[in-house]
Amino acid sequence: MEFFTALIISYAMNGSYVESVMWFDTEKRCETAMRNSDDLYETLYLLYDDTMMACRRTEVLSHSIRPKLRPDNLMEN
């Protein structure tokens, strides 16, 4: 089973809390995007307090990995 997963980037700027969310259809895709965003994270971390980046999986299914149902094999007499 695959679940929708949010990449959350948050930080404090001038006393205000800022949060950005990007949605992915799998946790793996979110984690790949997060790893590819290291430069962005480092820039925000140097500029603003309380910088955080994380993938948060939801409980909402994006893909169900179940075998396809097969019709019964009916034999004619």
N, C-alpha and C positions, 0 to 999 in steps of 0.2 A: 504494500500500500504506500502511496506517495501522498504527501500533504502539502498544501500551500505553506510557504515559509517566507517570512518578512526579514529583509535586511534592514536593521535599524541603526541609524547613525544619529547620535545625540551629543550635545555639548551645551555649555553655558556661555552666553555672550552678553556682556553688559548687564549682567544680573537677570537675564531672561533665558529660559530653557528653550533650546531649538532641537527639533527632532525631524528627521527625514526617514521615510519608509519606502522601500522598493520591494515589490512582490515577485516571487519566483514560484514555479509550479513544483519544484522539488527542493529538498534541503541541500542536496549535493550542488545544485546550480547556485543556490544562495552562498554556500561556502566558497565556491569557486570565485564568485563575484567579490566576496569579502577579501579573499587572498589577493585578488587583482587590484584591490583598492588600497593597498598598503601606503602608497604615496599620498593619497588623499587623507587617510587617517593620520599619518605623521604630520602633515601640514596643519590639520585641525588641532591635533594634540599640542603642537608648539604654540598655536595662537590662542586657544581657548581652554578654560578650565573644564574639568569633569567630562572629557571626551570619551565616548564609548561607541563601539561598533560590535554588533552581534547579530546572528541569525536566530530568529524565534519561530519555531514550528507551530502551526495552528493545528486544530483538530479537524479541519475541513479537508476532505479528500480532493485531490486534484487528479489522481489516476488510481484506478483499482487494478491491481495485478492479480487477476483471477483467470483461471483457464476458461476458454470459450466453451460454452455448452455445445455438445454435439447431439444431433438428432439420433433418436433410437434407430438402430439398424433393424428394420422390419423385413422379415423374410416372407415372401409370398409362397403359398403352398401350391 
